[in-house]
Amino acid sequence: MGHMQSDPELEEFATRLFDLARTGETERLRAYVGAGVPVDLTNGRGDTLLMLAAYHGHADTVRALAELGADPGRANDRGQTPLAGAVFKKEPAVIRALLEAGADPHAGAPSAADTARMFGQDEYLKWFEK
């Protein structure tokens, strides 16, 4: 397979999608995925739409993407999971949404559990033991 030429229009569209995830535009993202955008689309750092939504505190968007089939445990290129990002940002609603979607608190490096321990977030650790 030849190297695909980067298409500026496509890149601009992808950038817009990642911005929608960052700002929690759940319905617009749902429509795009419904129209064929890959639900596990990743940016240059390997962050999925779900990862960006999680990191920016949008529990409803995380829940919607997971329902559409996004992988709640997919790590980025640095081995960070959405759950570890949510712990780092202290986003309890997002943590709950990810756990409900089946995210593993022990996956990734550092894992969500490691991150919680590092920052003394004992409440999250209790959630992870369930």
C-alpha positions, -999 to +999 in steps of 0.1 A: +000+000+000+013+034-010+016+062+016-016+081+016-012+118+008-025+139+037-057+156+026-059+191+041-097+191+039-098+157+057-074+169+083-094+200+089-126+179+093-108+155+118-096+186+138-131+198+140-143+164+153-117+164+180-128+199+190-164+186+193-151+159+216-131+185+237-162+207+240-186+179+247-208+183+216-225+149+221-253+151+196-231+164+167-205+137+174-233+111+175-245+123+141-211+122+126-204+086+139-239+077+126-228+090+092-197+068+091-170+086+111-149+058+129-159+059+165-123+052+176-108+079+153-074+090+168-054+122+165-016+124+160-010+115+196-032+085+195-060+102+215-095+089+206-126+111+206-135+094+239-101+102+254-105+139+247-141+140+259-130+122+291-100+145+297-121+176+293-148+164+317-177+155+294-193+124+310-224+124+287-202+125+256-181+097+270-212+076+277-226+083+242-193+074+224-191+042+245-227+033+235-217+038+199-189+013+203-159+034+213-133+015+232-133+030+267-099+015+275-080+025+244-046+041+254-029+068+235+006+066+221+020+074+256+001+045+272-024+068+289-059+056+292-091+078+293-097+066+328-062+076+340-068+110+323-101+114+342-084+106+375-057+131+368-082+158+360-104+147+391-136+141+370-157+118+391-187+117+367-164+108+338-147+081+360-181+066+367-191+067+330-159+049+320-162+023+347-198+016+336-185+013+300-161-014+312-128+006+314-101-013+333-085+008+361-054-014+360-046-009+323-021+016+309+010+031+322+005+047+346-029+030+351-059+049+366-053+030+398-016+041+399-026+077+391-052+076+419-026+063+444-001+089+433-025+117+440-040+102+471-075+098+456-087+070+479-123+074+469-115+065+433-094+035+445-125+022+464-145+025+431-118+005+413-120-024+437-157-031+430 
